[in-house]
Amino acid sequence: MNKILLAEDEKNIALTLKKRLSRAGYSVNVTSDGVETLNSCLEEDWALVLLDLRLPKMDGFMVLEALEKENRLADMPIVIVSASSNEDDIEKAKKMGARDYLIKPIESEDLLESVEKYKKEDTNE
Amino acid sequence: MFLKTLKSKIWFGYTVLLLIIIGVASWATMNFIGLRSAINEILIENYQSIEAAEKMIEALERQDSAQLLLLQGQKERGTEFFRDNEQDFIRWLVRAKDNITIEGEKEIIEELHEKYSRYLAKFDEFRDLEGGPAQEYYLESFFPFFQEVKMNIRELSQLNQEEMIRAQDRANRSAWEAVISTSGISAVLVILALVFVIYLQRLLLKPIKKLTQGVQKIQGGNIHHRIQLESEDEVGELAREFNEMTRRIEKYEKMNIRKLESEKNKSEAIVNNITNPIIVTNSDHQISVINPAAERIFDCREKEAQGKHFLEVLNREEIFEHIEKALDEGQAFEQEKEVVTLNVNGQEKKFRLMVKPVFGQDEVELVVTLLDDITRLKEVDEMKSEFVHTVSHEFRSPLTSIRMALDLLLEDKNLDEEQQELLEAAEEDSQRLMALVEDLLDLSKLESGRLELDFQATQVNELIESAARTLRSQAEEKDIDLNVEPAQDVAEIWADSHKTTWVLTNLIGNAIRYTDSGGEVTVESRSGKNQVYVSVSDTGSGIPPEYQDKIFEKFVRVGDDDSIGSGLGLAICKEIVEAHNGQIWVESEVGEGSTFTFTIPTLSAVKDRKQKHE
């Protein structure tokens, strides 16, 4: 499976990241706020979710928490992509179940490496 | 009293005593004279009379012998003999007459004279007789008469002798009386003299005693006391002068007190107007001064707080421990990074604590505690940090899309030369921006002390190796000799290896960047007393002296604008090194090259310091 959800409210970042991932062969959907992101996670099945911490309506942590409550995290790998290099944030995200934490600005290879590593392997391909 | 001066008093005393002595001496002399006259009487007068009497008897007896001659028929010889002795007798009689001193003596002598005259007359009669009738005459009339005269003379003699004895008695008595009277008078006068001397002593000493007492009173502290002495003598004058001196001292003291008071008021005014809280404590940690600023902060009154123990009024242990240290060790303390947080009227304010001991003769007498209100400063600091943090944060988002976009575009194989060039330029600069943002963030964290250093015991030579390794290829590319010359047996340092390596990388990188092809970059380490020295030298263009201090400041880059780098590298190095309690500096000569050196404390030095503080 190569369906990736990108939760990013800044349109330029969303655009460039989507392009990057598309070129690498992934199919990318973009949500621009926390609520939309959560709904999308609950309704659909994604190989990986790239989650920004700073989202309107509901921030990344809250989304993570909600998904954790729904026990969706085992089934849906989440990688944080954030501008914050704050160690507390990193720790918190990891504790809450994020598989990885990428700090913006991100290099193409780092992004692709992480996606490759943590995406869900779909046996039904 | 008519005795004005001490001199006259003393002279008066002397005169009195002199008079007494003269008196006694006079009395004694008088007695001596009396005695003398008594002796005179005895010796001269009476003795002379007695002598005269004896001589008269002699003469008379010779005359009697002369008569015997006549009786034997030697008329001429006898008569001559008789007449010679008659002369003698008369001579002595005259002497006796001259010496009439006793009562009754005159009558005896007159009687004697008369009798002698008749004796002489009888001789005349006798002379004319001869033979038997002469003898008869002699025996019956002459000789008894002769004996009568003799008796008279004897009477005279006896009278004088008796008188002499009487005189002797009188002399004895006189002498005895003299002894008694002189002793008596002497005794009386001695007592008088004693009494007088005592009186004189008092007369002299009373004013002196009064003076001494007065002086003692003043000495004891009562500077207002004046010595009351009315006497006009030298002691009185001294007392007056002393009073004058005391008056002057009093005036001087008053003046001094006024001066001190005015100084005290001045200091008080200054202290009271200082906006920083000031607390002064004494050697027993009791509060001596709390200025109004401190009163406000700690919510107390100076008047109530004075004399009480520090902790009683201000229960701040963290301040007190520095006060204790200042008193015990004479150590001043000034907070650098930490602050004391105090709640003032519900507001939290931050203060920088400064504690200074004040020395008296040998030891600490007072401790002055001052709080510097840096709440505003801290707020500004916070705001700055927040700002930098936010800004760098905000930079990251757009940089993400810019870099990603450039990356994607550069993947295109069909770019023409121009497009390639432009995109590469953009990519390079976007990279620069990224580095700048990161450095800025790091620096801001370092400055606010938020970047935590991970201290460990490390070998500096390993770090040097590690940094050199990453830059070796870069050096080779530029054909620069990268020499690593670590000293042997360099002590272990207490450092954050990651950050220290960063410093090394930065310094070596700079060295390579600023050195031309064919040059040299040398990295050395060496042991110091409590720290390790690391230096990076290059043979580059060098740094002009006016820039040598500035380069450690932010955004300062030397050389042309071609050089890559944020201008923050050295500032960050400085922050990291100083966070280790080390120092960093540069030695450089234009055209020759530069040597950047920094120090890091050794593990043992840090341990020793920790022990000292505990």
Contacts between the chains, C-beta under 8 A, distances in Angstrom:
chain1	res1	chain2	res2	distance
A	10	B	397	5.6
A	10	B	401	7.2
A	12	B	398	7.0
A	12	B	401	3.7
A	12	B	405	7.8
A	13	B	397	6.3
A	13	B	400	5.0
A	13	B	401	4.5
A	13	B	404	7.5
A	15	B	401	6.9
A	16	B	400	7.4
A	16	B	401	4.5
A	16	B	404	3.6
A	16	B	405	4.8
A	16	B	408	6.7
A	17	B	400	7.8
A	17	B	401	7.9
A	17	B	404	6.1
A	19	B	404	7.6
A	19	B	405	7.9
A	19	B	408	5.5
A	20	B	404	5.7
A	20	B	407	7.3
A	20	B	408	6.1
A	23	B	408	7.0
A	23	B	411	7.4
A	83	B	393	5.5
A	83	B	396	4.0
A	83	B	397	5.4
A	83	B	400	7.5
A	84	B	393	6.9
A	85	B	441	7.3
A	104	B	396	4.8
A	104	B	397	6.4
A	104	B	399	7.4
A	104	B	400	4.3
A	105	B	396	5.7
A	105	B	399	4.3
A	105	B	400	4.1
A	105	B	402	7.8
A	105	B	403	5.0
A	105	B	404	7.6
A	105	B	434	5.9
A	106	B	400	6.3
A	106	B	404	7.6
A	107	B	403	7.7
A	107	B	407	7.9
A	108	B	404	6.9
A	108	B	407	5.0
A	108	B	408	7.9
